[in-house]
Amino acid sequence: MSGPVLALPALLAALEQARTQHPAPCVVLTNGIFDLLHLGHLRALRQARAQGDLLVVGVNADASVAAQKPGRPIVPAAERAELVGALEPVSYVVVFEEPTADALIRAIRPAVYAKGADYTAESLPERQTVAEVGARLALLPLMPDHSTTRLLDRLRNTG
């Protein structure tokens, strides 16, 4: 079953309800832009889900993407979130406004925070927050030659 897109308060309520089950599920959090979905995204989400029982995906809001990557996003946040939520490994999706996932990590308090191995434990912007909430960091291997930037470059060079 694919995951619904929820506002943060509704997501927190759903996670609280899930955490009352016995045994309590292991919540995994990952986040990203997810602009122009590709196979690398799907495989990373499957790897993230394998780290626990529930996968929550934070999707960067349009303004935070535009501030980091001029000319992006290509697809609006609501559409990106709905597409991500339709993927089988995803339990819940939430759109977040901040430039990093620190506030999201503090709110959700996942057991595992999963990110692509283009980061290291030292370079991850959220590393201190991950430690603060006691989450385990899982760095997921990337699929070679699969990135939104690469797709956009290919599209720009074929026109």
Secondary structure, 3 states (H helix, E strand, C coil): CCCCECCHHHHHHHHHHHHCCCCCCCEEEEEECCCCCCHHHHHHHHHHHCCCCEEEEEEECHHHHHHHCCCCCCCCHHHHHHHHHCCCCCCEEEEECCCCCHHHHHHHCCCEEEEECCCCCCCCCCHHHHHHHCCEEEEECCCCCCCHHHHHHHHHHCC
